[in-house]
């Protein structure tokens, strides 16, 4: 085997080994940030999984199915070197908040209470339209 082929095979093996040995942290909406971040006991927020990956020196954060709502931006810096973010096909990340409890008022006007942690409302989408 040529030297370049052996080097390429060794590099591929090292990459595969590193990926297998790097920790994986799972996140699902409704999960528990006090959990272990395993598939059986996933974290509830991306931020918590990011902290766990930082503490482990890197790893993979996998978003399981559902709508992952962000309450604030996620910042990445040098402490996130080695962090990988993956998701299943039915996982989504949103900076918005779902609003429920709609009631019909007079003249076809609908209203709903805003969630407590929502600041100024700048946009409202209903069924995917503004």
PLY file of the C-alpha trace (Angstrom):
ply
format ascii 1.0
element vertex 130
property float x
property float y
property float z
element edge 129
property int vertex1
property int vertex2
end_header
0.00 0.00 0.00
1.34 3.42 -0.90
2.42 5.75 1.88
-0.31 8.31 1.06
-2.96 5.58 1.16
-1.76 4.38 4.58
-1.78 7.97 5.86
-5.31 8.54 4.54
-6.52 5.29 6.11
-4.92 6.20 9.45
-6.48 9.67 9.38
-9.92 8.21 8.59
-9.56 5.69 11.41
-8.48 8.39 13.88
-11.44 10.58 12.88
-13.89 7.69 13.27
-12.38 6.76 16.63
-12.60 10.35 17.88
-16.22 10.59 16.80
-17.10 7.33 18.54
-15.34 8.33 21.75
-16.59 11.91 21.94
-19.55 12.32 24.29
-23.08 12.76 22.94
-25.65 14.91 24.67
-29.34 14.77 23.79
-31.93 17.54 24.01
-35.71 17.26 23.71
-38.39 19.91 24.36
-39.77 19.12 27.80
-36.55 17.38 28.87
-34.86 17.98 32.20
-31.81 20.24 32.45
-30.96 18.50 35.72
-30.84 15.16 33.89
-27.80 13.40 32.46
-28.31 14.43 28.83
-28.58 10.83 27.68
-31.14 9.58 25.18
-33.04 8.09 28.15
-32.80 11.30 30.24
-32.27 14.17 27.75
-31.66 17.79 28.62
-34.46 20.29 28.03
-32.42 23.13 26.51
-29.66 23.55 23.97
-27.86 25.86 26.41
-27.59 23.10 29.03
-26.21 20.65 26.48
-23.71 23.29 25.35
-22.46 23.63 28.95
-22.10 19.85 29.26
-20.16 19.65 25.98
-17.87 22.47 27.13
-17.21 20.66 30.41
-16.37 17.49 28.47
-13.99 19.33 26.14
-16.27 18.89 23.12
-18.88 16.47 21.91
-22.05 16.18 19.91
-25.32 17.81 20.87
-28.22 16.02 19.21
-31.62 17.68 19.03
-34.41 15.14 19.25
-37.81 15.73 17.67
-39.91 18.76 18.47
-39.77 22.55 18.52
-36.78 23.81 20.51
-37.54 27.35 21.66
-34.65 29.70 22.43
-35.20 32.29 25.15
-31.96 34.09 24.26
-29.27 33.78 21.58
-26.72 30.98 21.78
-23.17 32.27 21.70
-20.30 30.13 20.50
-16.69 30.88 21.35
-13.34 29.12 21.80
-14.84 27.00 24.62
-17.07 25.38 21.99
-14.22 23.97 19.92
-15.15 20.43 19.00
-18.89 21.02 19.45
-21.12 19.45 16.81
-24.86 20.09 16.59
-27.05 17.55 14.83
-30.78 17.05 14.63
-33.39 14.62 13.51
-35.65 15.41 10.60
-38.53 16.59 12.81
-36.50 18.87 15.09
-36.68 22.65 14.68
-35.16 25.62 16.50
-37.19 28.79 17.00
-36.51 32.14 18.60
-40.24 32.70 18.96
-42.75 31.61 21.57
-46.00 29.77 21.01
-49.07 31.69 22.14
-52.13 29.75 23.25
-55.42 30.41 25.01
-56.99 32.39 22.17
-60.54 33.67 22.72
-62.92 35.27 20.25
-64.01 38.78 21.13
-66.38 41.30 19.60
-66.33 42.04 15.89
-64.12 39.01 15.09
-61.15 40.24 17.14
-59.17 37.47 18.79
-56.95 37.88 21.86
-54.58 35.76 23.94
-52.31 36.34 26.92
-48.62 36.54 26.08
-46.24 34.19 27.88
-44.54 35.78 30.92
-41.05 35.60 29.48
-41.97 37.37 26.23
-40.82 40.96 25.95
-42.02 43.32 23.24
-43.93 41.53 20.49
-42.57 42.62 17.11
-44.11 40.01 14.85
-47.03 37.62 15.00
-47.41 34.59 12.76
-50.62 32.60 12.44
-50.49 29.32 10.52
-47.12 30.30 9.02
-48.21 33.77 7.79
-47.67 37.22 9.25
0 1
1 2
2 3
3 4
4 5
5 6
6 7
7 8
8 9
9 10
10 11
11 12
12 13
13 14
14 15
15 16
16 17
17 18
18 19
19 20
20 21
21 22
22 23
23 24
24 25
25 26
26 27
27 28
28 29
29 30
30 31
31 32
32 33
33 34
34 35
35 36
36 37
37 38
38 39
39 40
40 41
41 42
42 43
43 44
44 45
45 46
46 47
47 48
48 49
49 50
50 51
51 52
52 53
53 54
54 55
55 56
56 57
57 58
58 59
59 60
60 61
61 62
62 63
63 64
64 65
65 66
66 67
67 68
68 69
69 70
70 71
71 72
72 73
73 74
74 75
75 76
76 77
77 78
78 79
79 80
80 81
81 82
82 83
83 84
84 85
85 86
86 87
87 88
88 89
89 90
90 91
91 92
92 93
93 94
94 95
95 96
96 97
97 98
98 99
99 100
100 101
101 102
102 103
103 104
104 105
105 106
106 107
107 108
108 109
109 110
110 111
111 112
112 113
113 114
114 115
115 116
116 117
117 118
118 119
119 120
120 121
121 122
122 123
123 124
124 125
125 126
126 127
127 128
128 129
